[in-house]
Structure formats: structure tokens, C-alpha cells
Amino acid sequence: MVKNAKALALCALAVLTLAMSVRDNLPASQQEIVRVAASVGGNPSAASALREDLMREPDPTKGRLRAMRAQALAQAKPASA
């Protein structure tokens, strides 16, 4: 019984990982891009960095858009933080 549960959990993890990988490679919609831009809007330097990234890569995938947001926020953090 425990072996079956472990095998099922491993299978579920593999399916979830595959689904996330496929999702990350889908193109980001305009609505998603606007939502991400709004989420960094309170931080002017992050918003500027994100705009620059979007100018260089206007049609990012969902995964790339998430990475752009994270990178913009990381660059905008003060050095002392």
C-alpha cells in the first residue's frame, strides 16, 4: 500500500512538473503583462527596469515574464537591504 502511494505521489509530481514547464513556455497575454507591470508600479526603479526589459523582449513567455519581474525587483532593492 505504501509503495503504491509513493509511486502515485511520484507520478503526480512528474505530471505537475511537466504541466508547469509547458505553462512557462506559453506566451504571456497582454493582460498578464499589464498585471505584472502594475505589481511593480509602486517601485519606480523596478517599473523602469521592467519597461526596458519589455522593450527588448515585447512578447515574453509566462516564465520569462516572471523572471523579468523578479529581476527588476531585485535590481531595484537598495544595496543596504
ZADOKOL-343892 format. One record per atom (N, C-alpha, C, O): x, y, z; residue in three letters; atom name. Coordinates in pm, 1 decimal. Layout:
xx:X yy:Y zz:Z type:Ala atom:CA
...
# end
This chain:
xx:81.4 yy:-119.6 zz:0.0 type:Met atom:N
xx:0.0 yy:0.0 zz:0.0 type:Met atom:CA
xx:86.2 yy:126.7 zz:0.0 type:Met atom:C
xx:58.1 yy:221.3 zz:-73.6 type:Met atom:O
xx:191.3 yy:128.0 zz:82.9 type:Val atom:N
xx:279.5 yy:244.1 zz:90.5 type:Val atom:CA
xx:355.5 yy:261.2 zz:-40.6 type:Val atom:C
xx:377.4 yy:373.7 zz:-85.5 type:Val atom:O
xx:396.3 yy:149.0 zz:-102.9 type:Lys atom:N
xx:466.0 yy:156.9 zz:-231.6 type:Lys atom:CA
xx:376.7 yy:221.5 zz:-336.1 type:Lys atom:C
xx:422.4 yy:304.3 zz:-414.9 type:Lys atom:O
xx:249.2 yy:183.6 zz:-337.0 type:Asn atom:N
xx:155.7 yy:241.7 zz:-433.2 type:Asn atom:CA
xx:137.2 yy:391.1 zz:-408.9 type:Asn atom:C
xx:129.0 yy:469.2 zz:-503.8 type:Asn atom:O
xx:130.9 yy:430.3 zz:-283.6 type:Ala atom:N
xx:115.3 yy:571.9 zz:-250.5 type:Ala atom:CA
xx:238.3 yy:651.2 zz:-294.1 type:Ala atom:C
xx:226.2 yy:761.8 zz:-346.7 type:Ala atom:O
xx:356.2 yy:594.3 zz:-271.9 type:Lys atom:N
xx:479.5 yy:662.0 zz:-313.3 type:Lys atom:CA
xx:486.7 yy:673.0 zz:-464.9 type:Lys atom:C
xx:525.2 yy:777.1 zz:-518.2 type:Lys atom:O
xx:449.9 yy:566.4 zz:-534.1 type:Ala atom:N
xx:451.6 yy:568.1 zz:-680.5 type:Ala atom:CA
xx:351.3 yy:669.4 zz:-733.7 type:Ala atom:C
xx:380.2 yy:741.5 zz:-829.2 type:Ala atom:O
xx:234.5 yy:675.0 zz:-672.6 type:Leu atom:N
xx:132.0 yy:770.5 zz:-714.8 type:Leu atom:CA
xx:178.6 yy:913.7 zz:-689.7 type:Leu atom:C
xx:157.6 yy:1001.2 zz:-773.8 type:Leu atom:O
xx:241.1 yy:937.9 zz:-575.7 type:Ala atom:N
xx:292.1 yy:1071.2 zz:-544.6 type:Ala atom:CA
xx:401.9 yy:1111.8 zz:-642.6 type:Ala atom:C
xx:406.4 yy:1226.5 zz:-686.9 type:Ala atom:O
xx:489.3 yy:1019.0 zz:-676.0 type:Leu atom:N
xx:595.7 yy:1047.2 zz:-771.7 type:Leu atom:CA
xx:538.0 yy:1077.1 zz:-909.4 type:Leu atom:C
xx:584.0 yy:1168.0 zz:-978.5 type:Leu atom:O
xx:438.0 yy:1000.8 zz:-948.3 type:Cys atom:N
xx:371.4 yy:1022.4 zz:-1077.4 type:Cys atom:CA
xx:304.2 yy:1160.2 zz:-1080.1 type:Cys atom:C
xx:314.2 yy:1232.9 zz:-1178.9 type:Cys atom:O
xx:236.5 yy:1194.8 zz:-971.8 type:Ala atom:N
xx:169.6 yy:1324.8 zz:-963.5 type:Ala atom:CA
xx:271.2 yy:1438.3 zz:-971.2 type:Ala atom:C
xx:246.8 yy:1539.7 zz:-1036.5 type:Ala atom:O
xx:383.9 yy:1421.1 zz:-905.1 type:Leu atom:N
xx:489.1 yy:1522.2 zz:-909.1 type:Leu atom:CA
xx:544.0 yy:1538.9 zz:-1050.9 type:Leu atom:C
xx:568.4 yy:1651.0 zz:-1095.5 type:Leu atom:O
xx:563.1 yy:1428.6 zz:-1120.5 type:Ala atom:N
xx:612.7 yy:1434.4 zz:-1258.4 type:Ala atom:CA
xx:512.7 yy:1505.5 zz:-1348.9 type:Ala atom:C
xx:551.8 yy:1587.0 zz:-1432.4 type:Ala atom:O
xx:384.9 yy:1475.4 zz:-1333.0 type:Val atom:N
xx:281.3 yy:1539.6 zz:-1415.1 type:Val atom:CA
xx:274.9 yy:1688.9 zz:-1384.7 type:Val atom:C
xx:265.1 yy:1770.4 zz:-1476.4 type:Val atom:O
xx:280.5 yy:1724.9 zz:-1257.5 type:Leu atom:N
xx:277.6 yy:1866.0 zz:-1218.5 type:Leu atom:CA
xx:398.1 yy:1940.8 zz:-1274.6 type:Leu atom:C
xx:384.2 yy:2052.6 zz:-1324.1 type:Leu atom:O
xx:514.9 yy:1880.5 zz:-1267.1 type:Thr atom:N
xx:636.3 yy:1942.3 zz:-1320.4 type:Thr atom:CA
xx:625.7 yy:1963.1 zz:-1471.0 type:Thr atom:C
xx:664.0 yy:2068.3 zz:-1522.1 type:Thr atom:O
xx:574.5 yy:1864.9 zz:-1541.0 type:Leu atom:N
xx:556.3 yy:1876.5 zz:-1685.6 type:Leu atom:CA
xx:456.0 yy:1986.3 zz:-1718.4 type:Leu atom:C
xx:478.8 yy:2066.0 zz:-1809.4 type:Leu atom:O
xx:346.0 yy:1991.0 zz:-1645.6 type:Ala atom:N
xx:243.8 yy:2093.5 zz:-1670.1 type:Ala atom:CA
xx:300.0 yy:2233.5 zz:-1646.1 type:Ala atom:C
xx:271.5 yy:2325.6 zz:-1722.6 type:Ala atom:O
xx:378.8 yy:2249.9 zz:-1541.6 type:Met atom:N
xx:438.5 yy:2380.2 zz:-1512.9 type:Met atom:CA
xx:538.6 yy:2419.7 zz:-1621.0 type:Met atom:C
xx:547.4 yy:2536.7 zz:-1658.2 type:Met atom:O
xx:612.9 yy:2323.5 zz:-1670.5 type:Ser atom:N
xx:709.6 yy:2350.8 zz:-1776.3 type:Ser atom:CA
xx:639.3 yy:2395.2 zz:-1904.1 type:Ser atom:C
xx:681.7 yy:2490.4 zz:-1969.6 type:Ser atom:O
xx:532.7 yy:2326.0 zz:-1938.3 type:Val atom:N
xx:456.2 yy:2362.8 zz:-2058.2 type:Val atom:CA
xx:397.1 yy:2502.2 zz:-2040.4 type:Val atom:C
xx:403.0 yy:2584.2 zz:-2132.1 type:Val atom:O
xx:340.2 yy:2529.6 zz:-1923.3 type:Arg atom:N
xx:278.4 yy:2659.8 zz:-1896.3 type:Arg atom:CA
xx:381.4 yy:2772.1 zz:-1906.9 type:Arg atom:C
xx:351.9 yy:2877.9 zz:-1962.6 type:Arg atom:O
xx:501.2 yy:2750.4 zz:-1854.3 type:Asp atom:N
xx:605.2 yy:2853.0 zz:-1859.3 type:Asp atom:CA
xx:646.9 yy:2886.8 zz:-2002.0 type:Asp atom:C
xx:698.4 yy:2995.7 zz:-2026.9 type:Asp atom:O
xx:625.4 yy:2795.9 zz:-2094.9 type:Asn atom:N
xx:665.6 yy:2819.6 zz:-2233.2 type:Asn atom:CA
xx:554.4 yy:2877.3 zz:-2319.5 type:Asn atom:C
xx:574.5 yy:2901.6 zz:-2438.5 type:Asn atom:O
xx:437.5 yy:2899.5 zz:-2260.8 type:Leu atom:N
xx:328.1 yy:2963.7 zz:-2334.0 type:Leu atom:CA
xx:352.7 yy:3114.0 zz:-2337.9 type:Leu atom:C
xx:412.6 yy:3169.0 zz:-2245.5 type:Leu atom:O
xx:307.4 yy:3180.9 zz:-2443.3 type:Pro atom:N
xx:325.9 yy:3326.3 zz:-2447.9 type:Pro atom:CA
xx:241.0 yy:3396.0 zz:-2341.5 type:Pro atom:C
xx:128.3 yy:3355.0 zz:-2313.9 type:Pro atom:O
xx:295.5 yy:3500.0 zz:-2283.3 type:Ala atom:N
xx:221.4 yy:3578.7 zz:-2184.4 type:Ala atom:CA
xx:119.4 yy:3665.6 zz:-2257.6 type:Ala atom:C
xx:149.6 yy:3723.0 zz:-2362.2 type:Ala atom:O
xx:0.1 yy:3674.9 zz:-2202.8 type:Ser atom:N
xx:-103.5 yy:3758.7 zz:-2263.8 type:Ser atom:CA
xx:-77.7 yy:3905.1 zz:-2228.3 type:Ser atom:C
xx:-2.2 yy:3935.9 zz:-2136.1 type:Ser atom:O
xx:-141.2 yy:3993.0 zz:-2302.6 type:Gln atom:N
xx:-128.3 yy:4135.9 zz:-2274.5 type:Gln atom:CA
xx:-179.3 yy:4166.7 zz:-2133.6 type:Gln atom:C
xx:-123.3 yy:4251.1 zz:-2063.7 type:Gln atom:O
xx:-284.9 yy:4098.2 zz:-2093.0 type:Gln atom:N
xx:-341.0 yy:4117.5 zz:-1959.1 type:Gln atom:CA
xx:-239.0 yy:4078.3 zz:-1851.1 type:Gln atom:C
xx:-226.9 yy:4146.8 zz:-1749.5 type:Gln atom:O
xx:-166.6 yy:3969.6 zz:-1872.6 type:Glu atom:N
xx:-64.7 yy:3927.3 zz:-1775.9 type:Glu atom:CA
xx:49.7 yy:4027.9 zz:-1769.2 type:Glu atom:C
xx:102.2 yy:4056.4 zz:-1661.5 type:Glu atom:O
xx:87.7 yy:4081.2 zz:-1884.2 type:Ile atom:N
xx:195.0 yy:4180.4 zz:-1887.8 type:Ile atom:CA
xx:152.7 yy:4305.6 zz:-1811.5 type:Ile atom:C
xx:230.9 yy:4361.8 zz:-1734.8 type:Ile atom:O
xx:28.0 yy:4349.1 zz:-1833.1 type:Val atom:N
xx:-23.7 yy:4466.8 zz:-1762.0 type:Val atom:CA
xx:-29.1 yy:4440.3 zz:-1611.7 type:Val atom:C
xx:5.4 yy:4527.4 zz:-1531.9 type:Val atom:O
xx:-72.1 yy:4320.8 zz:-1573.4 type:Arg atom:N
xx:-81.1 yy:4285.2 zz:-1431.3 type:Arg atom:CA
xx:57.7 yy:4287.3 zz:-1365.7 type:Arg atom:C
xx:72.7 yy:4336.3 zz:-1253.8 type:Arg atom:O
xx:157.6 yy:4234.8 zz:-1434.8 type:Val atom:N
xx:293.8 yy:4234.2 zz:-1379.7 type:Val atom:CA
xx:347.3 yy:4376.9 zz:-1370.6 type:Val atom:C
xx:411.4 yy:4413.3 zz:-1272.0 type:Val atom:O
xx:321.0 yy:4457.2 zz:-1473.0 type:Ala atom:N
xx:365.8 yy:4596.7 zz:-1469.7 type:Ala atom:CA
xx:300.0 yy:4671.6 zz:-1354.0 type:Ala atom:C
xx:364.4 yy:4753.3 zz:-1288.1 type:Ala atom:O
xx:173.1 yy:4644.2 zz:-1329.3 type:Ala atom:N
xx:102.9 yy:4709.5 zz:-1218.0 type:Ala atom:CA
xx:158.9 yy:4664.0 zz:-1083.3 type:Ala atom:C
xx:161.1 yy:4741.1 zz:-987.4 type:Ala atom:O
xx:203.6 yy:4539.5 zz:-1076.6 type:Ser atom:N
xx:253.8 yy:4487.3 zz:-948.7 type:Ser atom:CA
xx:385.5 yy:4552.2 zz:-906.7 type:Ser atom:C
xx:418.5 yy:4553.1 zz:-788.1 type:Ser atom:O
xx:460.4 yy:4605.8 zz:-1001.2 type:Val atom:N
xx:585.3 yy:4674.8 zz:-966.7 type:Val atom:CA
xx:570.1 yy:4826.1 zz:-978.3 type:Val atom:C
xx:667.0 yy:4900.1 zz:-961.3 type:Val atom:O
xx:449.4 yy:4871.6 zz:-1007.0 type:Gly atom:N
xx:424.6 yy:5014.2 zz:-1028.5 type:Gly atom:CA
xx:458.0 yy:5102.1 zz:-909.7 type:Gly atom:C
xx:491.5 yy:5219.1 zz:-928.1 type:Gly atom:O
xx:450.0 yy:5049.7 zz:-788.7 type:Gly atom:N
xx:481.5 yy:5128.4 zz:-670.1 type:Gly atom:CA
xx:630.3 yy:5150.6 zz:-650.7 type:Gly atom:C
xx:670.9 yy:5228.5 zz:-564.5 type:Gly atom:O
xx:711.0 yy:5083.3 zz:-729.4 type:Asn atom:N
xx:856.3 yy:5095.3 zz:-719.7 type:Asn atom:CA
xx:906.3 yy:5150.0 zz:-853.6 type:Asn atom:C
xx:923.3 yy:5073.6 zz:-948.7 type:Asn atom:O
xx:930.1 yy:5281.3 zz:-862.3 type:Pro atom:N
xx:965.2 yy:5342.3 zz:-991.0 type:Pro atom:CA
xx:1086.8 yy:5280.9 zz:-1060.3 type:Pro atom:C
xx:1086.8 yy:5265.3 zz:-1182.4 type:Pro atom:O
xx:1189.7 yy:5246.2 zz:-984.0 type:Ser atom:N
xx:1308.6 yy:5190.5 zz:-1049.7 type:Ser atom:CA
xx:1280.8 yy:5049.8 zz:-1102.5 type:Ser atom:C
xx:1332.2 yy:5012.4 zz:-1207.9 type:Ser atom:O
xx:1200.0 yy:4971.4 zz:-1030.5 type:Ala atom:N
xx:1163.2 yy:4838.0 zz:-1079.2 type:Ala atom:CA
xx:1073.4 yy:4849.8 zz:-1201.3 type:Ala atom:C
xx:1087.8 yy:4773.7 zz:-1297.0 type:Ala atom:O
xx:980.4 yy:4945.2 zz:-1198.3 type:Ala atom:N
xx:890.7 yy:4965.0 zz:-1312.4 type:Ala atom:CA
xx:970.3 yy:5004.9 zz:-1436.3 type:Ala atom:C
xx:942.1 yy:4958.6 zz:-1546.9 type:Ala atom:O
xx:1069.5 yy:5090.8 zz:-1416.9 type:Ser atom:N
xx:1153.9 yy:5133.1 zz:-1528.5 type:Ser atom:CA
xx:1234.6 yy:5016.1 zz:-1584.1 type:Ser atom:C
xx:1245.5 yy:4999.9 zz:-1705.7 type:Ser atom:O
xx:1290.9 yy:4934.9 zz:-1495.5 type:Ala atom:N
xx:1368.9 yy:4818.4 zz:-1539.3 type:Ala atom:CA
xx:1280.2 yy:4719.3 zz:-1614.3 type:Ala atom:C
xx:1322.1 yy:4661.7 zz:-1714.7 type:Ala atom:O
xx:1158.1 yy:4699.6 zz:-1565.6 type:Leu atom:N
xx:1066.0 yy:4608.3 zz:-1633.2 type:Leu atom:CA
xx:1028.1 yy:4662.4 zz:-1770.7 type:Leu atom:C
xx:1022.5 yy:4586.6 zz:-1867.5 type:Leu atom:O
xx:1001.9 yy:4793.3 zz:-1780.3 type:Arg atom:N
xx:969.5 yy:4853.6 zz:-1911.0 type:Arg atom:CA
xx:1084.0 yy:4833.5 zz:-2009.8 type:Arg atom:C
xx:1061.3 yy:4801.7 zz:-2126.5 type:Arg atom:O
xx:1207.1 yy:4852.3 zz:-1962.5 type:Glu atom:N
xx:1323.3 yy:4833.2 zz:-2050.1 type:Glu atom:CA
xx:1331.4 yy:4688.5 zz:-2098.6 type:Glu atom:C
xx:1357.1 yy:4663.5 zz:-2216.4 type:Glu atom:O
xx:1309.6 yy:4594.2 zz:-2008.1 type:Asp atom:N
xx:1311.8 yy:4452.4 zz:-2046.8 type:Asp atom:CA
xx:1202.6 yy:4422.2 zz:-2148.6 type:Asp atom:C
xx:1225.2 yy:4348.5 zz:-2244.6 type:Asp atom:O
xx:1083.9 yy:4479.5 zz:-2127.6 type:Leu atom:N
xx:972.8 yy:4454.8 zz:-2220.3 type:Leu atom:CA
xx:996.4 yy:4521.5 zz:-2355.7 type:Leu atom:C
xx:946.1 yy:4473.8 zz:-2457.4 type:Leu atom:O
xx:1072.1 yy:4630.6 zz:-2358.0 type:Met atom:N
xx:1105.9 yy:4692.7 zz:-2486.4 type:Met atom:CA
xx:1202.4 yy:4602.8 zz:-2563.9 type:Met atom:C
xx:1193.6 yy:4591.9 zz:-2686.2 type:Met atom:O
xx:1294.4 yy:4538.6 zz:-2491.7 type:Arg atom:N
xx:1389.6 yy:4447.8 zz:-2556.9 type:Arg atom:CA
xx:1322.3 yy:4317.8 zz:-2599.6 type:Arg atom:C
xx:1357.2 yy:4259.7 zz:-2702.3 type:Arg atom:O
xx:1226.0 yy:4273.0 zz:-2520.4 type:Glu atom:N
xx:1157.7 yy:4146.0 zz:-2546.5 type:Glu atom:CA
xx:1006.5 yy:4168.0 zz:-2530.1 type:Glu atom:C
xx:950.6 yy:4138.0 zz:-2424.6 type:Glu atom:O
xx:940.2 yy:4220.6 zz:-2634.8 type:Pro atom:N
xx:799.5 yy:4259.8 zz:-2621.1 type:Pro atom:CA
xx:700.5 yy:4143.7 zz:-2608.3 type:Pro atom:C
xx:588.6 yy:4164.9 zz:-2561.5 type:Pro atom:O
xx:737.2 yy:4024.4 zz:-2647.7 type:Asp atom:N
xx:646.2 yy:3909.4 zz:-2641.6 type:Asp atom:CA
xx:707.0 yy:3796.8 zz:-2558.3 type:Asp atom:C
xx:742.5 yy:3692.2 zz:-2612.5 type:Asp atom:O
xx:719.2 yy:3817.3 zz:-2426.9 type:Pro atom:N
xx:781.9 yy:3714.2 zz:-2343.7 type:Pro atom:CA
xx:689.2 yy:3595.8 zz:-2318.0 type:Pro atom:C
xx:567.3 yy:3605.8 zz:-2331.9 type:Pro atom:O
xx:749.1 yy:3485.2 zz:-2280.7 type:Thr atom:N
xx:669.5 yy:3371.5 zz:-2234.3 type:Thr atom:CA
xx:629.0 yy:3400.1 zz:-2089.6 type:Thr atom:C
xx:679.4 yy:3493.6 zz:-2027.4 type:Thr atom:O
xx:538.5 yy:3319.3 zz:-2037.6 type:Lys atom:N
xx:494.8 yy:3337.4 zz:-1898.8 type:Lys atom:CA
xx:612.5 yy:3322.9 zz:-1802.6 type:Lys atom:C
xx:625.5 yy:3399.8 zz:-1707.3 type:Lys atom:O
xx:696.7 yy:3225.4 zz:-1827.7 type:Gly atom:N
xx:813.0 yy:3205.0 zz:-1741.8 type:Gly atom:CA
xx:911.6 yy:3320.2 zz:-1751.1 type:Gly atom:C
xx:966.0 yy:3364.2 zz:-1649.8 type:Gly atom:O
xx:934.8 yy:3369.0 zz:-1871.6 type:Arg atom:N
xx:1027.9 yy:3480.6 zz:-1890.9 type:Arg atom:CA
xx:973.6 yy:3608.3 zz:-1826.7 type:Arg atom:C
xx:1049.7 yy:3686.2 zz:-1769.4 type:Arg atom:O
xx:841.9 yy:3629.9 zz:-1836.1 type:Leu atom:N
xx:780.8 yy:3747.1 zz:-1773.7 type:Leu atom:CA
xx:798.9 yy:3742.2 zz:-1622.1 type:Leu atom:C
xx:829.2 yy:3843.7 zz:-1559.4 type:Leu atom:O
xx:780.5 yy:3625.4 zz:-1564.4 type:Arg atom:N
xx:800.2 yy:3608.9 zz:-1420.1 type:Arg atom:CA
xx:946.3 yy:3638.6 zz:-1382.9 type:Arg atom:C
xx:973.7 yy:3702.8 zz:-1281.5 type:Arg atom:O
xx:1038.8 yy:3591.2 zz:-1465.9 type:Ala atom:N
xx:1181.2 yy:3616.5 zz:-1440.8 type:Ala atom:CA
xx:1214.1 yy:3765.3 zz:-1456.0 type:Ala atom:C
xx:1293.7 yy:3819.4 zz:-1379.3 type:Ala atom:O
xx:1153.3 yy:3831.0 zz:-1554.3 type:Met atom:N
xx:1175.3 yy:3974.9 zz:-1573.5 type:Met atom:CA
xx:1130.4 yy:4052.9 zz:-1449.9 type:Met atom:C
xx:1199.5 yy:4144.0 zz:-1404.2 type:Met atom:O
xx:1013.9 yy:4015.9 zz:-1396.7 type:Arg atom:N
xx:960.8 yy:4083.4 zz:-1277.8 type:Arg atom:CA
xx:1055.4 yy:4063.8 zz:-1159.4 type:Arg atom:C
xx:1087.7 yy:4159.1 zz:-1088.5 type:Arg atom:O
xx:1098.7 yy:3941.5 zz:-1139.0 type:Ala atom:N
xx:1188.5 yy:3912.7 zz:-1027.0 type:Ala atom:CA
xx:1320.5 yy:3987.9 zz:-1041.5 type:Ala atom:C
xx:1373.7 yy:4040.9 zz:-944.0 type:Ala atom:O
xx:1372.5 yy:3992.1 zz:-1163.1 type:Gln atom:N
xx:1499.2 yy:4061.0 zz:-1187.6 type:Gln atom:CA
xx:1483.9 yy:4211.5 zz:-1166.1 type:Gln atom:C
xx:1571.5 yy:4275.1 zz:-1107.4 type:Gln atom:O
xx:1373.2 yy:4268.5 zz:-1213.2 type:Ala atom:N
xx:1350.4 yy:4412.1 zz:-1195.7 type:Ala atom:CA
xx:1339.8 yy:4447.1 zz:-1048.0 type:Ala atom:C
xx:1395.3 yy:4547.7 zz:-1003.8 type:Ala atom:O
xx:1269.2 yy:4365.2 zz:-971.9 type:Leu atom:N
xx:1256.0 yy:4391.0 zz:-828.0 type:Leu atom:CA
xx:1389.2 yy:4373.4 zz:-755.9 type:Leu atom:C
xx:1420.2 yy:4448.9 zz:-663.7 type:Leu atom:O
xx:1467.7 yy:4274.9 zz:-796.6 type:Ala atom:N
xx:1597.9 yy:4251.7 zz:-733.0 type:Ala atom:CA
xx:1693.8 yy:4367.5 zz:-760.2 type:Ala atom:C
xx:1768.7 yy:4408.5 zz:-671.5 type:Ala atom:O
xx:1691.5 yy:4419.7 zz:-882.1 type:Gln atom:N
xx:1779.5 yy:4531.1 zz:-917.1 type:Gln atom:CA
xx:1738.0 yy:4658.6 zz:-845.2 type:Gln atom:C
xx:1821.5 yy:4744.8 zz:-817.9 type:Gln atom:O
xx:1609.6 yy:4670.6 zz:-814.4 type:Ala atom:N
xx:1558.2 yy:4792.7 zz:-753.2 type:Ala atom:CA
xx:1579.1 yy:4796.7 zz:-602.4 type:Ala atom:C
xx:1562.1 yy:4901.8 zz:-540.7 type:Ala atom:O
xx:1615.7 yy:4683.8 zz:-542.2 type:Lys atom:N
xx:1636.8 yy:4681.8 zz:-396.6 type:Lys atom:CA
xx:1756.3 yy:4768.4 zz:-361.2 type:Lys atom:C
xx:1856.6 yy:4768.8 zz:-432.6 type:Lys atom:O
xx:1745.8 yy:4841.3 zz:-251.9 type:Pro atom:N
xx:1861.0 yy:4921.1 zz:-208.7 type:Pro atom:CA
xx:1977.8 yy:4830.2 zz:-169.8 type:Pro atom:C
xx:1956.6 yy:4717.3 zz:-125.6 type:Pro atom:O
xx:2097.9 yy:4878.1 zz:-186.0 type:Ala atom:N
xx:2218.0 yy:4798.3 zz:-159.5 type:Ala atom:CA
xx:2228.6 yy:4758.0 zz:-12.9 type:Ala atom:C
xx:2286.6 yy:4653.9 zz:17.7 type:Ala atom:O
xx:2174.5 yy:4837.1 zz:77.4 type:Ser atom:N
xx:2185.1 yy:4806.2 zz:220.0 type:Ser atom:CA
xx:2086.3 yy:4700.0 zz:265.6 type:Ser atom:C
xx:2101.0 yy:4646.1 zz:375.3 type:Ser atom:O
xx:1986.7 yy:4668.7 zz:184.9 type:Ala atom:N
xx:1883.9 yy:4571.6 zz:226.2 type:Ala atom:CA
xx:1927.7 yy:4430.4 zz:211.9 type:Ala atom:C
xx:1851.6 yy:4338.7 zz:242.8 type:Ala atom:O
# end
